[in-house]
Structure formats: structure tokens, C-alpha cells
Amino acid sequence: MRGGWVYIMTNRRNGTLTVAVMANLGRRACEHREGLVEGLTRRCGLKRLVLRAFPDDIRATIQRESNIKHWPRAWKARVIHTEHLEWRNLFDELNW
């Protein structure tokens, strides 16, 4: 089976976080940036892609998302901080 993207969006450094899975991360990140996705991302202005991972298997992707969603917020923030200290938007680094 083909994998998918696990990603975390935020509104600012140490701001509100959301974790999700998507096959086409470029399209979905664009939808978030434009405010086209209803729900938490639009209400809280979550437009900054700060973490992404592409496990090889969709089952591993879904399991990874589930695991991250159950982590305490501090753990999620630590992983993001470890990946890139500035919490910069990774949207511009997508190859799509």
C-alpha cells in the first residue's frame, strides 16, 4: 500500500496545533493557507505547516497520526522544535 503524509499545522510558534493525514499534502496545505478547510484550522488560522512525515505504508501513516494525537502538547512542540528551531512554514519547501 502507498503511504500518506502525517502533518502538523499551527498558527504561530508555540500556538495551536492540529495533526492530520493526507495523501496530497501540497494541495491540503494550500487549502489550509487559503482558509478553504472548515473547522479548527480556519477558526484558529492554522496556516503554518511545521512538521511532515511520509511513512511508506498508509497503515503506518494512520498509526503515526493516532500516536501523535495522543501525545501531550509539550511532546509535539518538542518534536517540532527539534526538527526546526524557528517553526518556519514548510509549505514553500513542498515539491508538488
N, C-alpha and C positions, 0 to 999 in steps of 0.2 A: 504494500500500500504506500501511496505517496504521503509525504509529510505535510505539515502546515506550519504556520508561524504562531508562536506564543509571543504576545507583546504587552507592554505596559505603556499606558498613556497618562500624562499628568498635565496640570495647568501651569505649574511653576516648580522650581526647586523645592523639594520637601512639601509639595502641595498634595492635593487629592490624587489618588492613584486608582486606576482600573486595569484589570488583567483580562485579556481575551485571546481567542484563537481565530485565525483567518487564513484561508488559502492564498488570497491575493492581498498581501499586506500593503502594497503600494496604493491600490485602489481604496482600501479601507482607511488608511491613514489620511488620504486625500479627503475622503468623506468626513472624517473627524475634523480636519482642519477647516473645511467649509461649513461645518455645522449641520450637515445633512443627516447625521445619525441621531435619532431621538433618544432620550434617556439621560443618564448621568453625564455622558460625555458632552452633550450640548448644554445641559443645565449648569455644569461646573466649568465649562470652557476648557475641556481636556483636549488640547490640540498639539501637545508636545509628545512625540514618540521618544521614549527614553530607554527602552530595553526591547530587544527582539532576539528570538532564538528559533532555529529551524531544525527540530528533531527529524530524523529520516522517516519515521513512521507516524502516521496520523494518531495511532493509539498512544504513542509516546508523547505526542504533542498535547493531546487532551489530558493525559495523566499529569504532565508538567503544569499545565494551566490549573488543574484542580489542586495540585500541591501548593503552587504559589498563592492561590486564592486563600488557602488556609493558613499561610504564614502570618505571623504578626507583622504589622506595618513596618516596624523597625527592621525586620529582616529584609523586606522588599527594598526599603530605602538603602540598606547596606549593600545589597547586590547592585543596585543602580549606581550607587556611589563608587563601588569597586570598578565597575565597567567604565565609567567616565565621570570624573570628579565634577565636571561643570554641569551635568544634567542637560547637556545640549540636545537640541532636537535632531534626531537621527533621520528624519524624513528626507532631508536633502542628500543623504548617503544611500538611499534606496536605488537599486538598479532595476528599474521597471520601465 
